Amino acid sequence: MLVLIANSASHSVANMTTDFQGETEAEGYLSLPPGTYSIGLQVLDTLSFASSTVVMVSNPMTQSVTLPVAASSSTSTSTTTTSEPTQPINTIQGGRTEDDGIRSAIQSSFIPAVVEVGVSGSSVQLNNGNFSVSVGRYSQGGYLISITGVNGTGPRALLLNATSAQSRGLFSGPIDITLDGSTVQQASTLSQVLSPKVGDPSRFIIILTSTSLELLVTIPHFSSHLVAIAPIIAAVESTLEINLPVLVVSIIVVTALVTTVYSRRTRVVV
């Protein structure tokens, strides 16, 4: 678990699962109001010990960061914003055919990792030890998923399994899904995701089962990638008075990118 410490308050920003070499990458999101903060990072091992144990800390342990309030100016201008049409999200009712296809893709490692999100948080099930995955919360209740593959060839798919009503609520309206900052297209069939052709773009599909909602996203080629999932808040047509220079937003997104190597300790049972 990647934890960000802000003025002695701990904030979990990502859950990480390493590959066989103990390597992982993590990205997390945290909103803080304006002010001065003492910021530090910790990595906790949540599985190897009786309780969560700090195994790595940032160097230096803390650093002072000031998040400014919005700037102001007497000069102003007006602009008009309009809502942009969003593509409706189609949900496919899952059945035996879809279940068998996804199960086969997991067994073959075409889906190298399954991300579970629910009431208790998020977790990752790795099906291929050459991949590492981390999950962090994102703006407006969304998720950031970092996935890295070693010696991976060809396209793969990532599966997010939303098991609770709260997590499924993310997909109740328009959502924006991006891969490395580029918008992911919506697939019309499951086969476009599980059997992509060479040169196909990244696509996603949402399948509703009796117990969960499953989001699958194709990744055309492999190295390190970031999948971002966030709801779209429709803009309302209006005329705004904007102070110049452009205002600095009062809530700052703090994104932490950490690459860690944590060697498994030898344990002796007496």
C-alpha positions as CSV (number, residue, x, y, z in Angstrom):
1,M,0.0,0.0,0.0
2,L,1.3,3.5,-0.9
3,V,0.5,6.0,1.8
4,L,0.9,9.8,1.5
5,I,1.4,11.6,4.8
6,A,0.2,15.2,4.9
7,N,0.8,17.0,8.2
8,S,0.8,13.7,10.1
9,A,-2.5,12.5,8.5
10,S,-2.2,9.3,6.5
11,H,-4.0,8.9,3.2
12,S,-3.9,5.6,1.3
13,V,-3.5,6.5,-2.4
14,A,-2.8,3.2,-4.1
15,N,-2.8,-0.6,-3.5
16,M,0.1,-2.3,-5.3
17,T,0.8,-5.8,-6.3
18,T,4.4,-6.5,-7.4
19,D,5.7,-8.8,-10.2
20,F,8.0,-11.8,-9.4
21,Q,11.0,-9.5,-9.2
22,G,9.2,-7.3,-6.5
23,E,8.9,-4.3,-8.9
24,T,5.8,-2.1,-9.2
25,E,4.7,1.3,-10.2
26,A,1.9,3.3,-8.5
27,E,0.0,6.4,-9.2
28,G,-2.5,8.0,-6.7
29,Y,-4.8,10.9,-6.4
30,L,-5.4,13.2,-3.4
31,S,-7.2,16.5,-3.1
32,L,-6.1,19.0,-0.4
33,P,-7.3,22.5,0.4
34,P,-4.9,25.5,0.1
35,G,-2.2,25.6,2.8
36,T,1.3,24.5,3.8
37,Y,1.9,20.8,4.2
38,S,4.6,18.5,5.3
39,I,4.4,15.7,2.7
40,G,6.0,12.3,2.8
41,L,5.5,8.8,1.3
42,Q,5.4,5.3,2.9
43,V,5.1,1.9,1.4
44,L,3.4,-0.7,3.7
45,D,3.6,-4.5,3.4
46,T,0.0,-5.6,4.1
47,L,0.5,-9.4,3.7
48,S,3.8,-10.6,5.0
49,F,3.4,-9.7,8.7
50,A,0.8,-9.9,11.4
51,S,-0.2,-6.3,10.7
52,S,0.6,-3.7,8.0
53,T,4.3,-2.8,8.4
54,V,6.2,0.1,6.9
55,V,9.0,-1.2,4.7
56,M,10.0,1.9,2.7
57,V,9.9,5.7,3.3
58,S,10.6,8.7,1.1
59,N,14.1,10.3,1.3
60,P,13.9,12.8,2.8
61,M,11.1,11.6,4.9
62,T,9.1,14.8,4.5
63,Q,9.2,17.9,2.3
64,S,7.3,21.2,2.7
65,V,4.7,21.9,0.0
66,T,2.5,25.0,-0.2
67,L,-0.8,24.9,-2.1
68,P,-1.8,28.4,-3.0
69,V,-5.2,30.0,-2.9
70,A,-6.7,31.3,-6.2
71,A,-5.0,34.3,-7.6
72,S,-7.1,37.4,-8.3
73,S,-7.0,40.4,-10.6
74,S,-9.3,43.3,-11.4
75,T,-9.1,42.5,-15.1
76,S,-11.9,40.3,-16.3
77,T,-13.3,38.8,-19.5
78,S,-16.3,36.7,-20.3
79,T,-16.7,33.4,-22.1
80,T,-19.4,30.9,-22.8
81,T,-19.2,27.2,-22.0
82,T,-21.5,24.7,-23.5
83,S,-22.1,21.1,-22.7
84,E,-20.6,18.6,-25.1
85,P,-22.6,15.5,-26.1
86,T,-21.3,12.4,-24.5
87,Q,-21.5,8.9,-25.9
88,P,-24.0,6.8,-23.9
89,I,-22.4,3.9,-22.1
90,N,-23.9,0.5,-23.3
91,T,-24.0,-2.3,-20.8
92,I,-24.2,-5.9,-22.0
93,Q,-26.2,-8.4,-19.9
94,G,-23.7,-11.2,-19.2
95,G,-24.5,-14.9,-19.7
96,R,-22.8,-18.2,-20.0
97,T,-21.1,-17.2,-23.3
98,E,-19.6,-14.1,-21.8
99,D,-18.6,-15.9,-18.6
100,D,-16.8,-18.6,-20.5
101,G,-15.0,-16.1,-22.7
102,I,-13.7,-14.1,-19.8
103,R,-12.7,-17.2,-17.8
104,S,-10.8,-18.6,-20.8
105,A,-9.0,-15.2,-21.2
106,I,-8.0,-15.3,-17.6
107,Q,-6.7,-18.8,-17.8
108,S,-4.6,-18.0,-20.9
109,S,-3.2,-14.8,-19.3
110,F,-4.7,-12.7,-22.0
111,I,-6.2,-11.0,-18.9
112,P,-3.1,-10.9,-16.8
113,A,-4.8,-9.2,-13.8
114,V,-8.2,-8.8,-12.3
115,V,-8.9,-5.7,-10.2
116,E,-11.6,-6.0,-7.5
117,V,-13.3,-2.9,-6.2
118,G,-15.9,-3.0,-3.5
119,V,-17.0,-1.9,0.0
120,S,-13.7,-2.9,1.6
121,G,-11.5,-1.1,-1.0
122,S,-9.6,-2.6,-3.9
123,S,-7.4,-5.6,-4.5
124,V,-5.6,-7.2,-7.4
125,Q,-5.4,-10.8,-8.5
126,L,-2.4,-11.4,-10.7
127,N,-2.7,-14.3,-13.3
128,N,0.8,-13.7,-14.7
129,G,3.8,-12.9,-12.6
130,N,5.4,-10.8,-15.3
131,F,2.9,-8.1,-14.6
132,S,2.6,-5.6,-11.7
133,V,-0.5,-3.6,-10.9
134,S,-1.5,-0.8,-8.6
135,V,-4.9,0.7,-7.9
136,G,-5.6,4.2,-6.6
137,R,-8.7,6.4,-6.2
138,Y,-9.3,9.2,-8.7
139,S,-11.4,12.3,-9.1
140,Q,-15.1,12.1,-8.4
141,G,-14.9,8.5,-7.1
142,G,-13.0,7.1,-10.1
143,Y,-10.0,4.8,-10.2
144,L,-6.4,5.0,-11.5
145,I,-4.9,1.6,-12.5
146,S,-1.2,1.4,-13.3
147,I,-0.1,-1.8,-15.1
148,T,3.4,-2.8,-16.1
149,G,4.4,-5.9,-18.1
150,V,7.9,-7.4,-18.5
151,N,8.5,-9.4,-21.6
152,G,4.9,-9.0,-22.6
153,T,4.1,-9.3,-26.3
154,G,0.9,-8.5,-28.2
155,P,-2.3,-7.1,-26.8
156,R,-3.8,-7.9,-23.4
157,A,-6.9,-6.9,-21.5
158,L,-7.4,-5.6,-18.0
159,L,-10.5,-6.6,-16.0
160,L,-12.1,-4.5,-13.3
161,N,-14.7,-6.2,-11.2
162,A,-17.1,-3.9,-9.3
163,T,-18.8,-5.9,-6.6
164,S,-20.7,-3.4,-4.6
165,A,-23.5,-1.0,-5.4
166,Q,-21.2,1.9,-4.5
167,S,-18.6,0.9,-7.0
168,R,-21.1,0.0,-9.7
169,G,-22.6,3.5,-9.2
170,L,-19.5,4.9,-11.0
171,F,-20.9,3.4,-14.2
172,S,-24.5,4.6,-13.8
173,G,-23.8,7.7,-15.9
174,P,-21.4,8.9,-18.6
175,I,-17.8,8.0,-17.8
176,D,-14.4,8.9,-19.3
177,I,-11.9,6.0,-19.7
178,T,-8.4,6.8,-20.9
179,L,-5.3,4.8,-21.6
180,D,-2.1,6.9,-21.1
181,G,-4.3,10.1,-21.5
182,S,-6.0,9.0,-24.7
183,T,-9.7,8.3,-24.8
184,V,-10.6,4.6,-25.0
185,Q,-13.3,3.7,-27.6
186,Q,-16.4,1.7,-26.7
187,A,-16.6,-1.8,-28.1
188,S,-19.8,-3.1,-29.6
189,T,-19.0,-6.8,-28.9
190,L,-17.0,-8.7,-26.3
191,S,-14.9,-10.3,-29.1
192,Q,-13.5,-6.9,-30.0
193,V,-12.0,-6.8,-26.6
194,L,-11.0,-10.4,-26.1
195,S,-9.9,-11.0,-29.7
196,P,-8.5,-7.7,-31.0
197,K,-6.9,-7.6,-34.5
198,V,-3.4,-6.2,-35.1
199,G,-3.6,-2.4,-35.2
200,D,-6.9,-2.2,-33.4
201,P,-7.2,0.7,-30.9
202,S,-7.8,0.3,-27.2
203,R,-11.5,-0.5,-26.5
204,F,-13.6,-1.1,-23.5
205,I,-16.8,-3.0,-22.7
206,I,-19.1,-3.2,-19.6
207,I,-20.8,-6.5,-18.8
208,L,-23.5,-6.8,-16.0
209,T,-23.7,-10.1,-14.2
210,S,-25.9,-11.2,-11.3
211,T,-23.3,-10.3,-8.7
212,S,-21.0,-7.6,-10.2
213,L,-20.3,-5.2,-13.0
214,E,-17.3,-6.1,-15.2
215,L,-15.2,-3.5,-17.1
216,L,-12.7,-4.9,-19.7
217,V,-10.2,-2.6,-21.4
218,T,-7.8,-3.7,-24.1
219,I,-4.2,-2.6,-24.1
220,P,-2.8,-3.0,-27.7
221,H,0.9,-3.3,-26.7
222,F,2.9,-3.6,-23.5
223,S,5.3,-1.7,-21.3
224,S,3.9,0.6,-18.6
225,H,0.4,2.0,-18.9
226,L,-2.1,4.0,-16.9
227,V,-5.8,3.4,-17.2
228,A,-8.0,6.2,-15.7
229,I,-11.7,5.8,-15.1
230,A,-13.7,8.9,-14.0
231,P,-17.4,10.1,-14.3
232,I,-18.1,12.9,-16.8
233,I,-19.8,15.9,-15.2
234,A,-21.9,17.6,-17.8
235,A,-21.1,21.3,-18.3
236,V,-24.0,23.7,-18.1
237,E,-24.3,26.4,-20.7
238,S,-23.6,29.7,-19.0
239,T,-21.7,33.0,-19.3
240,L,-18.8,33.3,-16.8
241,E,-16.7,36.2,-15.6
242,I,-13.1,35.1,-15.3
243,N,-10.4,37.0,-13.5
244,L,-7.1,37.4,-15.3
245,P,-4.5,36.0,-15.0
246,V,-6.2,32.6,-15.2
247,L,-7.1,31.4,-11.7
248,V,-5.1,28.8,-9.9
249,V,-7.4,26.1,-8.8
250,S,-7.9,25.9,-5.0
251,I,-7.9,22.2,-4.9
252,I,-4.6,20.7,-6.2
253,V,-4.2,17.2,-7.4
254,V,-1.2,15.6,-5.8
255,T,0.0,12.7,-8.0
256,A,2.7,10.4,-6.7
257,L,4.7,8.2,-9.0
258,V,6.9,5.7,-7.2
259,T,8.9,2.8,-8.5
260,T,9.9,0.4,-5.8
261,V,11.9,-2.8,-5.4
262,Y,11.1,-4.7,-2.2
263,S,13.0,-7.9,-1.8
264,R,11.1,-10.7,0.0
265,R,12.8,-11.5,3.3
266,T,13.9,-15.0,4.2
267,R,11.8,-16.3,7.1
268,V,12.8,-19.1,9.5
269,V,10.1,-20.9,11.4
270,V,11.2,-22.3,14.7
